[in-house]
Amino acid sequence: MTTPRSPRKTPAKRAMPARPAGVKQPTDHLKPAAQREAEADETVEFEFEGVVYTAPANLDRTKGVARALDQRRGTVALELLLGPAEFAKFLETDPYDADYGKMLDAWADACGFENAGN
């Protein structure tokens, strides 16, 4: 005959030791400062028709945008440049056809380009 088990006891929670004044919080889980600074420059925020958008600051890390611009397909280039979330935000403004080119020009101005190539 077996004896019933006693209920398991949960381990006691340990209190965090007091941190002495002046001791810095560990930051080894964060990205290096140089990497954070470089990534911050990879995007640019710009305003168009009262709405703020975020897009890549250059074409170094985009796919298909330069080809679409070379083929004079501005609407495709804009969609690839902005990405799904930002492009959906743009479409919510119910843009006219001309607004696609103007939006690309606003992005180019924010990045310091002469024009978007469209």
N, C-alpha and C positions, 0 to 999 in steps of 0.2 A: 504494500500500500504506500502511495506517495503522499507526501505532505504538500499542502498548497504553498505556493510561493508568496512571499511577502511583496507588496508593491515596491517597484523600484523608486529609489529616491533620486530626485534631480540634483545635479551637482550645484553647489552654492555658487552664485554669481560673484565674480571677483570685482572688487572696486578698482578703478583706475588710480594708479598712484598719482599723487600731486606732482605737477610739473613745476620745477623751480622757475622763478622769474628770470626772464632773459633767454631762456632756452628756445631755440627756433623749432618750428614744426618741421618734421621731415618732409622733404620735397623730392625724394628719389622716384616717386611715382608720377611726377609731372614731366612733360617734355622739356628738353633743354631750352634755355632762353633763346638761343640762336634759331632753333627750329620754330618756336612759337612766333618769333619776330618775322621769320621768312613766310610762315603760313598766313600771318595777318596781312601781308602785302599781296597775297595771291587773289584776294577778292576786293571788290570796290562796291561801295554803296552809292547809288545815284537816284535822283528824283526825276520822275516823268509824270506830268499831269497830276501832281499832288500826291503821288504814291512813291514810296521808297522801295527800290529793288536792290538785290545783291547779286552780283555776277562775277565771273573771273576777271581779274584785272588785265589779263593778256591772253593770248591764244596758245601759250606754251603747254597748258594742261587741259585743252579741250579737244574734242574729237568731232570732226566733220564740219566745224564752223567755218574754217578757212575755205574748204572746198565749196561749201554752199555759197559763201560770199563771192568766190571766183566765178561760180555759175550764175551769179546775180539772182540767187534764190534767198532773198532777205527774210522772208517769213520762216523758212526752214532754219536759216542761220540763227535767227532770234530764238526760236524754240530750243535749239541745241545749246545755245549760249546760256540762256536763263535756267534751263532745267525744268522739270515738271511742275514743281511747286510755284516757282516765280512766274513761269509762263501762264499757269492757271490764274495767278493773281492779276497778270496783265489782261487776260481774256475777260476777267470779271468787270473790267472797266468798259467793256463793249467798244473796243477800238475800231476806228475807221481803217480802211486799207492803208491810207497814207501814214497812219500812226506807227506801223511796223518799222518803216524806214526812219521816222523821227525818233523812235525808241532806240534803234541802233545808233543813231547819231548822238543821242543823249549818253549812251554807254561809252561811245568813242570819246566824247568830250570829257567824261569823268576819268577816263584812262589816260588822257593827254594825247590822243591820236588826232590827226587832222580831220579825218572822217572815217566812217565805218566801212568804206569801200563799196557801198551800194550805189 
